[in-house]
Amino acid sequence: MKGRNVPAPRQPSSFLTLLAGVVFALVLSGCAVQTPRLLAEPPRDLPRRVELAGTPFFPQEEFRCGPAALATALSAAGLPARPDELSDQVFLPAREGSLQLEMLAGSRRHGAVATRIPGTLEAVMRETAAGHPVVVLQNLGLSWVPYWHYAAVIGYDLDEGDFVLRSGTTERLELAFRTFEHTWNRSQRWAFVALPPGRLPATASEEEVTRGLVAFERNAPPAAAAQGYLAALGRWPGSLVLAIGLGNARYAAGDLSGAEHAFRDAASRHGSAAAFNNHARVLLELGRHDEARQAAQQAVRLGGPLHETALATLRAVDE
């Protein structure tokens, strides 16, 4: 199931609701892998209790838990949104729910960088401790009678062993760690944060942050994309992809001086043909022909898949 797009649930009939309620207790008697260890040895650098009490609440309309959870996360990030305006972007009437890809894309269309976080209870806690509500996908039913549901985790209490969620029509749902883990496990622990460009998740990996920024850049204002890349480079200065992304975003924003600096740094740090080629192109537009020729020649010497592109750049410099 990992990597699949999972629709939010069809509202169950009263019979299925009763059936799920009866069997759910049996499911919860199974093994919760993370919860015992986390409660026995909680991270010492995290507060015992966190609650983002100021997080907006949008009661879910029928089938529309996705837009409600997304509006919660976006509004908390300073990007005001309402479920009704998000419904057209993320809600699929034929599925009576929202797919995961639409949730991520809807965040980006609204100006946020959507980034997947690790599938651990500790990661959810760390994000909320950093002030970031976490959108999670749960199965409130069973593997064979699924009831998919999006919610926003806004805090936790280690002493009580509870997470606090904005969920459905409940503004403040306290859910035991063990219960949350079971319902979350069935979505392969799928979760993300939606943040303005320039703010980074507390727990996401370099790979996930880069993936989120590349996707964000496709439809974002170039200056906003550049802001995101610059912040990510502050955490992972050795990333060639982030460095090239910063240069490209600055170039698209019309910031030739900033793009030249970014490509020069990437070329110097990584010895990349792509960085040297892009540096040469920007230098040419800046009228610095001698430096452009040197950069293009270096790109040609490095060769690789961009050899023909580098040759074309060198010919353009010599015209």
Backbone bond lengths (Angstrom), bond angles and torsions (degrees), N, CA, C in turn:
res aa  C-N    CA-C-N  psi(-1)  N-CA   C-N-CA  omega(-1)  CA-C   N-CA-C  phi
1 M - - - 1.455 - - 1.513 111.02 -
2 K 1.318 117.49 -18.83 1.443 121.25 -176.41 1.517 110.58 -60.79
3 G 1.345 116.57 132.40 1.443 121.28 179.11 1.500 114.51 88.19
4 R 1.301 118.12 -10.72 1.459 120.45 178.99 1.514 110.22 -78.98
5 N 1.334 114.88 152.90 1.454 120.35 172.52 1.514 108.25 -83.12
6 V 1.310 115.70 127.63 1.464 119.89 -174.43 1.504 109.39 -115.26
7 P 1.333 118.79 120.56 1.459 120.40 179.23 1.516 111.30 -73.77
8 A 1.321 114.95 151.15 1.463 119.18 171.16 1.513 108.66 -67.37
9 P 1.326 117.56 161.79 1.461 120.53 -165.50 1.514 115.43 -78.16
10 R 1.318 114.40 157.22 1.461 120.45 163.71 1.527 106.87 -78.28
11 Q 1.317 116.43 139.09 1.474 119.34 178.31 1.530 108.87 -60.95
12 P 1.341 117.96 124.31 1.456 119.39 -176.26 1.517 111.78 -72.56
13 S 1.301 114.14 155.63 1.462 118.86 173.81 1.513 108.86 -70.91
14 S 1.342 116.77 168.21 1.458 119.68 -179.84 1.518 110.71 -61.82
15 F 1.353 116.80 -32.91 1.455 119.28 179.35 1.523 110.59 -66.20
16 L 1.356 116.38 -46.26 1.451 119.10 -178.97 1.517 111.19 -67.22
17 T 1.325 117.24 -35.08 1.455 119.90 176.17 1.524 110.10 -60.27
18 L 1.302 116.92 -45.55 1.458 121.16 179.30 1.517 110.17 -64.59
19 L 1.332 116.57 -42.78 1.456 120.27 -179.91 1.516 110.74 -61.98
20 A 1.339 116.05 -45.47 1.454 119.42 179.78 1.516 110.48 -62.85
21 G 1.331 116.45 -39.31 1.453 119.52 -179.84 1.509 112.60 -62.87
22 V 1.330 116.37 -37.06 1.460 120.54 -179.44 1.518 110.64 -70.68
23 V 1.339 116.18 -44.14 1.459 119.69 -173.65 1.518 111.92 -82.80
24 F 1.342 116.57 -23.91 1.451 120.28 -175.21 1.527 111.33 -56.59
25 A 1.335 117.17 -39.46 1.460 120.09 179.87 1.518 111.18 -61.62
26 L 1.351 115.91 -34.21 1.456 119.19 177.96 1.514 110.94 -68.30
27 V 1.336 115.65 -39.96 1.460 119.73 179.28 1.520 110.30 -62.14
28 L 1.334 115.92 -42.89 1.455 119.90 -176.70 1.517 112.60 -70.06
29 S 1.309 117.33 -11.64 1.461 118.89 177.43 1.515 111.44 -81.18
30 G 1.346 117.05 -3.81 1.456 121.30 179.16 1.516 110.95 -74.15
31 C 1.320 114.89 -166.13 1.457 120.91 -172.57 1.522 111.37 -88.58
32 A 1.331 117.28 123.91 1.460 123.09 171.09 1.517 106.99 -100.61
33 V 1.304 117.18 109.63 1.462 121.19 -169.51 1.525 112.27 -73.74
34 Q 1.332 117.01 -46.47 1.458 119.81 -172.75 1.528 113.13 -82.13
35 T 1.311 116.79 -35.23 1.462 120.84 -170.40 1.529 114.26 -57.84
36 P 1.337 120.03 -51.15 1.480 118.34 -177.35 1.521 112.68 -59.83
37 R 1.316 116.18 -42.27 1.465 119.67 -179.01 1.534 111.24 -65.84
38 L 1.330 115.67 -41.73 1.457 119.90 -177.96 1.524 111.46 -66.28
39 L 1.325 117.07 -41.95 1.458 120.14 -179.85 1.528 111.74 -72.52
40 A 1.332 116.14 -30.26 1.463 119.24 179.60 1.527 111.28 -74.36
41 E 1.340 116.03 -37.94 1.469 120.72 -179.00 1.523 109.58 -135.30
42 P 1.327 118.49 73.94 1.457 120.70 179.80 1.522 110.87 -68.09
43 P 1.323 117.74 151.23 1.472 120.79 178.76 1.529 110.85 -57.25
44 R 1.306 116.19 129.43 1.462 120.19 -174.33 1.524 112.38 -72.29
45 D 1.322 116.95 -21.06 1.461 119.15 -176.76 1.530 112.76 -90.10
46 L 1.335 117.06 2.74 1.455 120.23 178.58 1.529 110.29 -104.11
47 P 1.343 117.51 144.41 1.469 119.21 175.12 1.517 110.65 -65.18
48 R 1.323 115.77 155.79 1.462 120.45 -179.33 1.528 111.09 -68.00
49 R 1.309 116.61 -28.79 1.459 120.02 -175.82 1.520 110.13 -142.53
50 V 1.321 115.94 134.66 1.464 122.57 176.06 1.525 107.91 -137.24
51 E 1.317 116.31 135.66 1.461 119.89 170.96 1.519 108.77 -147.54
52 L 1.321 116.10 120.73 1.459 122.08 177.38 1.529 107.21 -84.84
53 A 1.328 114.35 74.75 1.464 120.67 -169.92 1.521 112.69 -64.84
54 G 1.329 117.29 -24.27 1.452 120.15 -179.54 1.518 114.34 -82.29
55 T 1.311 117.26 2.08 1.462 120.61 -179.95 1.527 110.40 -64.05
56 P 1.333 117.57 128.40 1.472 119.40 -179.52 1.524 111.76 -60.56
57 F 1.323 115.19 155.98 1.460 121.31 178.59 1.522 109.33 -124.73
58 F 1.327 115.49 131.03 1.457 122.08 178.17 1.528 107.85 -126.46
59 P 1.320 118.17 103.71 1.468 119.66 179.69 1.519 110.75 -56.87
60 Q 1.308 115.12 136.12 1.462 121.26 -177.83 1.515 112.08 -71.39
61 E 1.333 116.45 132.65 1.456 120.77 167.67 1.525 107.96 -85.55
62 E 1.309 117.01 170.20 1.461 121.20 -175.28 1.521 110.80 -55.20
63 F 1.331 116.01 128.24 1.461 125.53 177.74 1.534 113.18 68.62
64 R 1.322 119.11 -3.33 1.459 119.97 -169.73 1.534 112.83 -107.32
65 C 1.313 116.37 46.09 1.462 119.60 176.27 1.528 110.47 -68.68
66 G 1.345 117.61 -30.89 1.458 120.92 179.44 1.516 112.30 -62.03
67 P 1.349 119.06 -56.85 1.460 119.63 177.53 1.525 113.35 -57.78
68 A 1.337 117.99 -36.60 1.469 120.52 -179.49 1.522 110.77 -66.31
69 A 1.339 117.46 -46.26 1.463 120.64 -179.60 1.521 110.93 -66.09
70 L 1.335 116.43 -39.36 1.465 119.76 -179.54 1.523 110.78 -67.99
71 A 1.339 117.55 -41.08 1.465 120.33 177.33 1.522 110.61 -61.08
72 T 1.320 116.86 -36.76 1.461 121.15 177.29 1.521 110.93 -60.59
73 A 1.341 116.63 -49.97 1.460 120.76 -177.12 1.525 111.67 -66.28
74 L 1.338 116.96 -43.64 1.462 120.24 -178.51 1.523 111.35 -65.34
75 S 1.314 116.61 -45.15 1.463 120.13 -178.91 1.526 110.78 -64.20
76 A 1.320 116.94 -38.10 1.459 120.42 177.97 1.524 111.38 -65.54
77 A 1.340 116.98 -26.80 1.462 121.62 -179.81 1.526 112.18 -86.98
78 G 1.329 117.17 5.97 1.451 120.23 179.58 1.508 114.13 84.38
79 L 1.344 116.52 18.47 1.460 122.57 178.50 1.529 107.30 -121.17
80 P 1.331 117.36 77.99 1.471 120.90 -171.27 1.517 113.25 -52.23
81 A 1.309 115.36 134.65 1.468 122.13 179.88 1.516 108.26 -152.25
82 R 1.318 115.19 154.55 1.456 121.24 176.67 1.528 108.97 -124.40
83 P 1.322 117.03 148.72 1.468 119.23 -178.36 1.520 113.65 -55.99
84 D 1.335 117.79 -36.46 1.463 118.46 -176.70 1.518 111.97 -66.09
85 E 1.335 118.37 -34.01 1.453 120.11 178.89 1.526 111.97 -79.24
86 L 1.321 116.73 -20.82 1.461 120.25 178.33 1.526 112.28 -87.94
87 S 1.308 117.14 -19.23 1.465 120.46 -174.74 1.521 112.43 -57.09
88 D 1.337 116.67 -43.21 1.462 119.48 -179.17 1.521 111.85 -64.12
89 Q 1.334 116.71 -23.70 1.455 120.70 -176.69 1.525 112.93 -89.15
90 V 1.326 117.13 -33.92 1.467 118.93 -172.18 1.519 114.33 -121.11
91 F 1.344 117.54 -14.72 1.461 119.50 -176.25 1.527 110.37 -94.92
92 L 1.330 115.97 129.53 1.461 122.19 -179.96 1.522 108.14 -109.80
93 P 1.333 118.15 105.44 1.470 120.26 -176.54 1.525 113.31 -55.91
94 A 1.329 116.57 -38.22 1.464 119.38 -178.31 1.520 111.53 -63.80
95 R 1.338 116.32 -29.92 1.461 120.86 179.86 1.526 111.46 -94.33
96 E 1.320 116.15 -11.00 1.460 121.60 -174.05 1.527 110.30 52.11
97 G 1.326 115.10 45.62 1.449 119.90 -179.72 1.509 111.12 178.75
98 S 1.328 115.62 -168.75 1.458 122.54 -177.39 1.519 109.50 -124.33
99 L 1.329 116.54 136.34 1.452 121.36 175.88 1.524 110.07 -85.14
100 Q 1.311 115.05 157.44 1.461 119.58 -178.12 1.524 112.12 -61.45
101 L 1.324 116.93 -42.68 1.461 119.41 179.68 1.521 111.38 -61.23
102 E 1.334 116.89 -38.40 1.457 119.80 179.09 1.532 110.91 -66.91
103 M 1.311 117.21 -34.37 1.461 119.87 177.65 1.530 110.70 -64.05
104 L 1.322 116.68 -43.56 1.460 120.30 178.84 1.527 110.79 -67.52
105 A 1.334 116.12 -45.29 1.461 119.89 -179.28 1.517 111.35 -65.13
106 G 1.346 117.04 -38.42 1.456 120.28 178.25 1.520 111.91 -61.73
107 S 1.322 117.01 -36.28 1.466 120.78 176.22 1.516 110.34 -61.47
108 R 1.325 115.74 -46.54 1.467 120.20 -176.98 1.513 112.06 -66.77
109 R 1.324 115.79 -38.74 1.462 118.44 178.56 1.524 111.32 -64.11
110 H 1.316 116.74 -22.15 1.462 120.70 -179.04 1.524 112.04 -97.33
111 G 1.338 116.89 11.14 1.455 120.62 173.54 1.506 116.08 94.19
112 A 1.338 118.12 9.14 1.463 121.34 -179.43 1.522 110.15 -107.98
113 V 1.313 115.63 150.92 1.460 121.69 170.69 1.524 106.60 -90.56
114 A 1.324 116.11 115.96 1.470 121.25 179.86 1.519 109.00 -93.86
115 T 1.318 116.20 124.41 1.461 120.48 -174.89 1.516 110.48 -132.41
116 R 1.322 115.67 126.60 1.459 120.52 174.36 1.522 109.89 -66.54
117 I 1.328 116.84 144.04 1.460 121.19 177.28 1.524 108.58 -115.77
118 P 1.340 117.56 163.13 1.465 119.99 179.29 1.526 111.61 -58.55
119 G 1.320 115.95 148.63 1.463 121.42 -177.90 1.501 112.82 -84.95
120 T 1.328 116.70 57.47 1.461 121.14 178.64 1.516 109.60 -127.29
121 L 1.324 115.49 150.32 1.460 120.13 176.35 1.525 110.26 -62.12
122 E 1.320 115.97 -36.83 1.464 119.37 179.49 1.525 111.03 -62.68
123 A 1.348 117.60 -39.20 1.463 119.91 178.89 1.524 111.06 -62.67
124 V 1.339 116.60 -41.32 1.466 120.06 177.81 1.529 109.75 -61.83
125 M 1.322 116.49 -42.05 1.457 120.19 178.97 1.529 111.29 -64.05
126 R 1.312 116.73 -43.92 1.472 120.45 -177.98 1.527 111.73 -64.78
127 E 1.315 116.18 -37.89 1.466 118.27 179.12 1.529 110.74 -66.32
128 T 1.317 117.08 -44.60 1.465 118.29 179.26 1.522 110.67 -66.23
129 A 1.333 117.22 -35.91 1.465 119.85 176.99 1.525 111.09 -64.24
130 A 1.339 116.72 -27.29 1.462 121.60 177.42 1.525 111.87 -84.44
131 G 1.336 116.90 -1.18 1.453 120.57 178.15 1.508 114.66 93.57
132 H 1.349 117.11 16.38 1.463 121.25 -175.99 1.526 110.89 -112.55
133 P 1.323 119.59 110.38 1.469 119.47 170.39 1.527 109.91 -59.22
134 V 1.320 116.43 145.72 1.462 122.12 -177.11 1.523 109.20 -114.04
135 V 1.323 116.51 122.37 1.464 120.76 175.22 1.521 108.08 -82.69
136 V 1.318 117.12 124.95 1.459 121.73 -177.80 1.527 109.71 -123.97
137 L 1.319 114.40 152.96 1.464 121.03 173.64 1.518 107.94 -109.26
138 Q 1.329 116.19 125.96 1.462 121.55 -179.83 1.527 109.82 -120.76
139 N 1.316 114.97 157.18 1.462 121.28 166.78 1.518 106.13 -112.07
140 L 1.326 115.94 106.34 1.458 120.72 -178.22 1.520 112.26 -84.38
141 G 1.329 116.09 0.12 1.459 119.80 178.08 1.520 110.53 -108.49
142 L 1.319 116.17 -125.26 1.459 122.70 -177.55 1.517 108.64 -129.52
143 S 1.317 116.93 165.90 1.458 119.49 178.95 1.523 110.99 -61.73
144 W 1.326 117.32 -30.76 1.459 120.29 -178.69 1.525 112.91 -100.75
145 V 1.323 117.63 -7.38 1.471 122.08 170.31 1.536 106.21 -135.37
146 P 1.332 117.00 72.14 1.470 119.44 -172.21 1.522 112.35 -70.27
147 Y 1.322 113.94 147.99 1.455 121.54 174.23 1.531 106.14 -136.03
148 W 1.334 115.24 87.65 1.455 121.33 -173.15 1.519 110.46 -75.56
149 H 1.330 114.52 141.45 1.459 118.97 -174.59 1.526 109.92 -152.86
150 Y 1.354 115.34 131.43 1.465 120.75 172.67 1.528 109.49 -95.89
151 A 1.318 115.64 141.49 1.459 121.88 176.45 1.523 108.17 -145.83
152 A 1.319 116.05 169.07 1.464 121.14 177.72 1.527 108.77 -119.06
153 V 1.322 116.87 119.35 1.463 121.37 176.26 1.518 107.82 -81.07
154 I 1.332 116.70 127.62 1.465 120.62 -177.10 1.527 112.36 -119.63
155 G 1.329 117.90 5.18 1.447 118.51 178.25 1.513 112.64 168.91
156 Y 1.323 114.17 -174.94 1.466 120.87 -179.04 1.518 108.85 -158.09
157 D 1.324 114.97 164.97 1.462 121.81 176.66 1.526 107.10 -140.63
158 L 1.318 116.04 106.91 1.466 119.83 -177.55 1.522 111.94 -68.02
159 D 1.311 117.59 -32.61 1.458 119.71 -179.46 1.526 111.24 -67.80
160 E 1.322 116.90 -38.12 1.462 121.37 178.28 1.525 111.82 -88.38
161 G 1.337 117.28 -18.01 1.458 120.64 -177.74 1.517 112.69 72.04
162 D 1.334 116.99 36.60 1.460 121.99 -176.04 1.523 111.47 -124.28
163 F 1.333 114.75 149.27 1.455 121.36 161.87 1.526 108.11 -97.92
164 V 1.321 116.64 154.74 1.463 122.30 176.40 1.520 107.69 -115.49
165 L 1.344 116.33 128.97 1.455 120.79 -175.00 1.526 111.29 -129.38
166 R 1.329 115.84 151.14 1.447 122.59 159.25 1.522 104.04 -91.61
167 S 1.320 117.05 114.96 1.468 119.45 -169.04 1.523 111.17 -145.08
168 G 1.329 116.01 122.24 1.456 120.07 175.54 1.515 111.87 59.28
169 T 1.320 115.92 -121.60 1.464 121.23 178.27 1.523 111.59 -101.74
170 T 1.336 116.68 10.94 1.461 121.51 -178.56 1.521 109.65 -106.04
171 E 1.319 116.24 118.47 1.457 120.17 -176.08 1.523 112.36 -70.65
172 R 1.315 115.85 -35.44 1.468 118.80 -177.94 1.530 108.38 -136.65
173 L 1.320 115.29 92.24 1.459 120.90 -179.19 1.516 109.39 -98.55
174 E 1.321 116.79 121.10 1.457 121.64 174.13 1.524 107.99 -93.91
175 L 1.317 115.98 121.94 1.462 121.33 -176.18 1.515 108.37 -126.89
176 A 1.322 116.77 124.23 1.454 121.15 -179.10 1.522 110.85 -57.25
177 F 1.320 116.44 144.54 1.456 120.75 179.57 1.522 111.20 -50.18
178 R 1.341 115.58 -45.42 1.460 120.38 -176.94 1.534 110.76 -62.62
179 T 1.322 116.75 -43.88 1.462 120.46 179.51 1.518 110.92 -65.47
180 F 1.339 116.16 -44.79 1.456 119.74 178.62 1.518 110.75 -59.61
181 E 1.320 116.72 -44.57 1.464 119.48 -178.05 1.522 111.13 -60.75
182 H 1.330 117.48 -42.65 1.468 120.22 179.91 1.523 111.49 -63.29
183 T 1.324 116.81 -46.04 1.467 119.31 -177.28 1.516 111.34 -69.71
184 W 1.310 116.63 -29.94 1.473 121.97 -179.00 1.525 111.43 -80.19
185 N 1.323 116.79 -34.95 1.468 120.94 -179.30 1.523 112.07 -55.24
186 R 1.337 116.85 -35.25 1.459 120.27 -174.09 1.522 112.83 -73.08
187 S 1.321 118.24 -9.43 1.470 121.11 171.87 1.529 110.60 -102.63
188 Q 1.333 116.42 16.35 1.463 121.69 -173.69 1.528 110.59 60.04
189 R 1.339 115.31 31.25 1.467 123.37 175.69 1.526 111.24 56.22
190 W 1.331 114.88 50.76 1.467 121.30 -178.95 1.521 109.86 -81.33
191 A 1.338 116.72 127.87 1.462 121.12 -178.64 1.519 109.57 -158.28
192 F 1.326 115.44 151.17 1.464 119.21 176.07 1.518 110.09 -149.96
193 V 1.336 114.59 163.52 1.456 121.64 172.15 1.521 107.71 -118.52
194 A 1.321 116.13 147.67 1.464 122.82 177.71 1.516 107.40 -117.54
195 L 1.339 115.70 114.21 1.463 120.85 -174.03 1.520 110.95 -130.35
196 P 1.328 117.68 154.02 1.455 119.58 175.84 1.527 110.13 -65.91
197 P 1.334 118.58 151.28 1.462 120.20 177.75 1.526 110.29 -59.42
198 G 1.324 115.26 134.15 1.454 120.09 -176.16 1.512 112.85 107.28
199 R 1.348 117.12 -21.71 1.456 121.25 174.11 1.515 108.62 -102.41
200 L 1.312 116.20 132.37 1.456 120.89 -176.87 1.529 110.99 -107.12
201 P 1.342 116.92 145.73 1.463 119.39 172.59 1.525 110.17 -61.06
202 A 1.306 115.65 153.11 1.463 120.14 179.96 1.517 111.99 -74.24
203 T 1.341 117.45 -27.09 1.466 119.61 -169.11 1.512 115.21 -122.77
204 A 1.320 119.16 -13.62 1.464 120.56 -173.25 1.524 110.75 -65.27
205 S 1.323 115.54 146.98 1.452 121.77 -179.95 1.523 111.16 -75.94
206 E 1.321 115.84 164.75 1.472 120.69 174.89 1.524 110.43 -56.40
207 E 1.327 116.44 -41.90 1.462 120.42 -179.28 1.525 111.60 -61.08
208 E 1.327 117.60 -45.84 1.458 120.52 -177.61 1.526 111.34 -71.07
209 V 1.325 117.53 -38.91 1.458 119.87 177.32 1.522 110.28 -63.34
210 T 1.330 116.70 -43.24 1.464 120.57 178.63 1.521 110.35 -62.65
211 R 1.334 116.60 -45.10 1.466 120.02 179.12 1.530 110.54 -59.72
212 G 1.326 116.65 -43.29 1.453 120.28 179.77 1.517 112.59 -64.02
213 L 1.329 117.39 -39.77 1.459 121.18 -179.36 1.527 111.59 -70.45
214 V 1.324 116.99 -40.56 1.471 120.12 178.78 1.526 109.72 -61.79
215 A 1.326 116.94 -42.60 1.462 120.49 177.85 1.527 110.86 -66.75
216 F 1.320 117.29 -40.31 1.462 122.00 178.97 1.522 111.17 -61.87
217 E 1.332 116.24 -40.52 1.463 121.32 -175.46 1.524 112.78 -62.15
218 R 1.320 117.24 -27.38 1.469 120.12 -174.30 1.518 112.34 -60.33
219 N 1.331 117.69 -33.82 1.460 120.28 -176.78 1.519 113.63 -125.40
220 A 1.318 117.17 3.09 1.460 120.46 -175.50 1.526 110.52 -88.88
221 P 1.328 117.85 156.75 1.463 120.11 168.84 1.525 109.18 -57.36
222 P 1.325 118.29 133.99 1.473 119.46 -175.75 1.525 113.81 -54.75
223 A 1.329 117.61 -37.26 1.458 119.22 -179.76 1.527 111.54 -63.71
224 A 1.337 116.75 -35.77 1.471 120.46 177.93 1.524 110.27 -68.71
225 A 1.335 116.41 -41.01 1.460 119.60 177.29 1.522 110.74 -62.22
226 A 1.339 116.79 -41.30 1.467 120.35 178.92 1.520 110.72 -61.76
227 Q 1.318 116.74 -39.16 1.464 120.86 178.19 1.528 110.94 -61.10
228 G 1.332 115.71 -41.00 1.462 119.76 178.65 1.515 112.07 -66.31
229 Y 1.325 116.83 -45.11 1.468 120.20 179.83 1.530 111.04 -63.13
230 L 1.323 116.57 -40.26 1.462 119.66 -178.75 1.523 110.81 -63.09
231 A 1.322 116.69 -42.74 1.464 119.87 178.49 1.521 111.05 -63.60
232 A 1.330 117.12 -42.09 1.468 120.37 -179.86 1.519 111.20 -65.62
233 L 1.331 117.38 -37.93 1.465 120.21 177.76 1.520 111.36 -65.13
234 G 1.326 116.47 -27.83 1.456 118.60 175.83 1.516 112.09 -63.48
235 R 1.330 116.67 -29.08 1.469 120.46 178.60 1.517 111.47 -92.10
236 W 1.344 117.00 -35.71 1.471 121.11 -178.81 1.525 109.35 -126.13
237 P 1.332 117.70 73.64 1.468 120.74 -175.02 1.524 113.60 -65.61
238 G 1.320 117.79 -15.32 1.458 120.14 -178.02 1.512 114.66 -90.88
239 S 1.340 118.13 10.29 1.465 120.47 -176.60 1.526 111.24 -88.53
240 L 1.330 116.02 118.37 1.463 120.77 176.49 1.528 110.57 -68.38
241 V 1.325 117.54 -41.17 1.467 120.60 -178.09 1.529 110.59 -61.22
242 L 1.323 116.88 -43.71 1.460 119.90 178.74 1.524 111.19 -65.96
243 A 1.324 116.47 -38.53 1.464 120.06 179.83 1.526 111.20 -65.35
244 I 1.332 116.99 -44.86 1.464 120.20 176.66 1.528 110.09 -64.02
245 G 1.326 116.62 -40.52 1.458 120.16 178.38 1.511 111.83 -60.28
246 L 1.333 116.95 -41.02 1.461 120.37 178.55 1.527 110.47 -62.77
247 G 1.337 116.51 -45.61 1.456 119.72 179.15 1.522 112.19 -61.90
248 N 1.325 116.48 -44.45 1.471 120.20 -179.59 1.525 111.39 -63.84
249 A 1.348 116.49 -42.13 1.467 119.79 -179.12 1.520 110.95 -66.37
250 R 1.320 116.69 -41.31 1.470 118.77 177.36 1.529 111.29 -64.70
251 Y 1.312 116.62 -39.22 1.466 120.05 177.66 1.528 110.48 -62.41
252 A 1.324 116.60 -45.34 1.464 120.71 179.62 1.524 111.27 -63.69
253 A 1.333 117.08 -28.19 1.460 121.52 179.03 1.524 112.08 -81.79
254 G 1.328 116.87 -3.17 1.465 120.52 -179.13 1.508 113.76 84.46
255 D 1.327 117.14 10.16 1.464 121.77 179.56 1.532 108.59 -92.72
256 L 1.341 116.66 79.77 1.469 119.93 -175.88 1.518 111.56 -66.35
257 S 1.311 117.19 -37.97 1.458 119.62 179.63 1.525 110.67 -64.14
258 G 1.332 116.63 -44.12 1.459 119.95 178.08 1.508 112.22 -65.56
259 A 1.337 117.24 -38.61 1.458 121.20 178.49 1.523 110.36 -65.45
260 E 1.324 116.92 -41.95 1.479 120.66 178.77 1.514 110.55 -59.86
261 H 1.318 115.96 -43.20 1.467 119.69 179.65 1.524 110.99 -63.92
262 A 1.334 116.70 -42.88 1.468 120.53 -178.22 1.525 110.94 -64.93
263 F 1.342 117.25 -45.24 1.467 119.91 -179.22 1.528 111.58 -68.79
264 R 1.339 116.59 -37.09 1.465 119.57 177.94 1.518 110.29 -62.48
265 D 1.322 116.81 -43.18 1.461 120.41 179.35 1.522 110.81 -65.36
266 A 1.353 116.89 -41.55 1.462 120.31 179.93 1.517 111.13 -65.14
267 A 1.343 117.11 -40.90 1.463 120.71 179.93 1.523 110.99 -65.50
268 S 1.328 115.73 -42.85 1.460 120.21 -179.24 1.519 111.65 -67.14
269 R 1.329 116.07 -41.74 1.463 120.25 -175.86 1.523 112.76 -75.27
270 H 1.341 117.34 -37.24 1.466 120.44 -169.83 1.531 113.93 -112.34
271 G 1.337 119.06 -13.13 1.458 120.15 -176.35 1.519 111.26 58.11
272 S 1.310 116.91 40.77 1.464 122.74 -173.91 1.522 110.88 -93.45
273 A 1.347 116.04 132.19 1.457 120.51 176.46 1.522 110.90 -60.56
274 A 1.336 116.88 -39.82 1.462 120.44 179.87 1.518 110.84 -62.75
275 A 1.326 117.16 -42.85 1.462 120.66 179.90 1.524 110.77 -66.06
276 F 1.330 117.97 -43.47 1.461 120.64 178.41 1.532 110.93 -63.38
277 N 1.326 117.15 -41.51 1.461 120.09 -179.58 1.536 110.68 -63.86
278 N 1.343 116.47 -47.01 1.464 119.60 179.74 1.521 111.45 -64.82
279 H 1.337 115.68 -36.49 1.463 119.93 177.42 1.525 109.98 -62.11
280 A 1.330 115.90 -43.44 1.467 119.78 179.66 1.526 111.41 -61.24
281 R 1.330 116.60 -41.88 1.470 120.71 -179.68 1.525 111.56 -62.30
282 V 1.324 116.67 -42.45 1.458 119.86 -179.49 1.526 110.57 -70.14
283 L 1.332 116.29 -41.23 1.464 119.46 177.68 1.529 111.40 -60.55
284 L 1.331 115.83 -37.45 1.461 119.85 177.90 1.528 110.41 -62.62
285 E 1.333 117.15 -43.81 1.463 119.94 179.05 1.525 111.87 -66.35
286 L 1.321 116.20 -27.26 1.457 120.16 177.90 1.522 112.14 -82.24
287 G 1.338 116.88 -3.83 1.458 120.98 178.96 1.518 114.34 81.38
288 R 1.308 116.81 15.92 1.479 120.90 -179.06 1.528 108.54 -99.93
289 H 1.343 115.45 73.69 1.455 122.31 -168.31 1.530 113.31 -64.85
290 D 1.319 117.17 -41.78 1.468 118.52 -177.67 1.533 111.09 -63.62
291 E 1.326 116.02 -43.92 1.468 119.63 178.34 1.530 110.56 -66.87
292 A 1.340 116.01 -36.29 1.467 119.55 178.66 1.521 110.80 -63.83
293 R 1.337 116.63 -40.04 1.467 120.37 179.57 1.530 110.70 -63.79
294 Q 1.314 116.06 -42.94 1.469 119.50 179.75 1.537 111.10 -62.44
295 A 1.317 116.14 -43.10 1.463 119.82 -179.86 1.526 110.76 -65.95
296 A 1.339 116.95 -42.64 1.467 120.14 179.36 1.526 111.11 -64.63
297 Q 1.322 117.13 -41.10 1.472 120.42 178.44 1.529 110.91 -61.94
298 Q 1.315 116.25 -39.49 1.464 119.27 178.14 1.527 110.71 -65.27
299 A 1.330 117.13 -39.00 1.463 120.53 177.42 1.523 110.37 -62.88
300 V 1.335 117.20 -39.79 1.472 121.07 178.39 1.520 109.90 -65.61
301 R 1.328 117.23 -42.45 1.472 120.41 -179.00 1.532 111.20 -62.91
302 L 1.319 115.84 -36.94 1.466 118.86 -179.92 1.520 111.67 -70.05
303 G 1.350 116.78 -27.87 1.464 121.07 174.56 1.507 112.58 63.35
304 G 1.331 115.14 -140.03 1.450 120.44 -178.37 1.518 112.03 81.42
305 P 1.326 117.80 -163.13 1.475 121.88 -176.19 1.525 113.73 -60.16
306 L 1.330 117.24 -22.90 1.461 120.32 -177.72 1.525 113.00 -96.00
307 H 1.326 117.53 15.18 1.469 120.22 -175.50 1.528 111.36 -57.97
308 E 1.329 117.68 -48.44 1.467 120.66 -178.51 1.526 110.74 -66.20
309 T 1.307 117.34 -37.22 1.469 120.48 177.47 1.514 110.42 -63.98
310 A 1.336 116.77 -41.69 1.464 120.89 179.13 1.526 111.47 -65.75
311 L 1.335 116.77 -38.51 1.469 120.37 176.27 1.520 110.95 -62.26
312 A 1.334 116.68 -40.58 1.466 120.51 178.51 1.528 110.18 -64.26
313 T 1.324 116.74 -38.50 1.456 119.56 177.98 1.527 111.03 -65.76
314 L 1.326 116.46 -40.91 1.462 120.31 178.95 1.526 110.85 -64.29
315 R 1.334 117.61 -40.02 1.466 120.30 177.05 1.526 110.33 -63.76
316 A 1.331 117.02 -38.54 1.468 120.03 179.42 1.531 110.61 -64.48
317 V 1.324 116.53 -36.92 1.473 119.97 178.94 1.518 110.09 -65.53
318 D 1.334 117.23 -38.51 1.474 122.42 -174.76 1.524 113.73 -84.01
319 E 1.313 117.53 -6.28 1.467 119.21 -179.79 1.532 111.34 -67.27
